[in-house]
Amino acid sequence: MTPQAPRIAVKESNFDGLLSSPTIPGKTVFIFKIGEAAIETQDINFTFSTGSSERACVFKDFFLEFMKDLQQELRQTKSQS
């Protein structure tokens, strides 16, 4: 993922100071700290889409399941060590 990918604002927010002025709903913004924005909003769509589930990346569900399986495998491997 390119951290400076454009996102569509869905509500007014300055993401706890990440932006110098609040977003305008429906307008495109660039957020250079996508991870921090996702944490602030608790919204996975900041990582996998343009801020809405309707435009989510087609690989989102695959990636989330893959990471869940990987974490489970790593836990099992660690407990067997």
GINORGI-V335371 format. One record per backbone hydrogen bond with DSSP energy under -1.0 kcal/mol. CO is the residue of the C=O (numbers start at 1). NH is the residue of the N-H. E is the energy in kcal/mol with one decimal. If there is no record, write none. Layout:
BEGIN
co: {CO & CO}
nh: {NH & NH}
e: {E & E}
END
This chain:
BEGIN
co: {2 & 7 & 9 & 13 & 14 & 15 & 24 & 27 & 29 & 33 & 34 & 35 & 36 & 37 & 38 & 38 & 43 & 44 & 44 & 45 & 45 & 48 & 50 & 52 & 53 & 57 & 59 & 60 & 61 & 62 & 63 & 64 & 65 & 66 & 67 & 68 & 69 & 70 & 71 & 72 & 73 & 74 & 75 & 76}
nh: {5 & 29 & 26 & 23 & 19 & 18 & 27 & 9 & 7 & 37 & 38 & 39 & 40 & 41 & 42 & 43 & 46 & 47 & 48 & 49 & 51 & 57 & 8 & 55 & 56 & 60 & 63 & 64 & 65 & 66 & 67 & 68 & 69 & 70 & 71 & 72 & 73 & 74 & 75 & 76 & 77 & 78 & 79 & 80}
e: {-1.7 & -3.2 & -3.4 & -2.7 & -2.2 & -1.4 & -2.3 & -2.8 & -3.0 & -2.1 & -2.7 & -2.1 & -2.7 & -2.3 & -1.6 & -1.2 & -1.7 & -1.5 & -1.8 & -1.4 & -1.2 & -3.4 & -2.2 & -1.2 & -1.4 & -1.7 & -3.0 & -2.6 & -2.3 & -2.8 & -2.7 & -2.0 & -2.6 & -2.7 & -2.6 & -2.1 & -2.5 & -2.6 & -2.2 & -2.2 & -2.6 & -2.4 & -2.3 & -1.4}
END
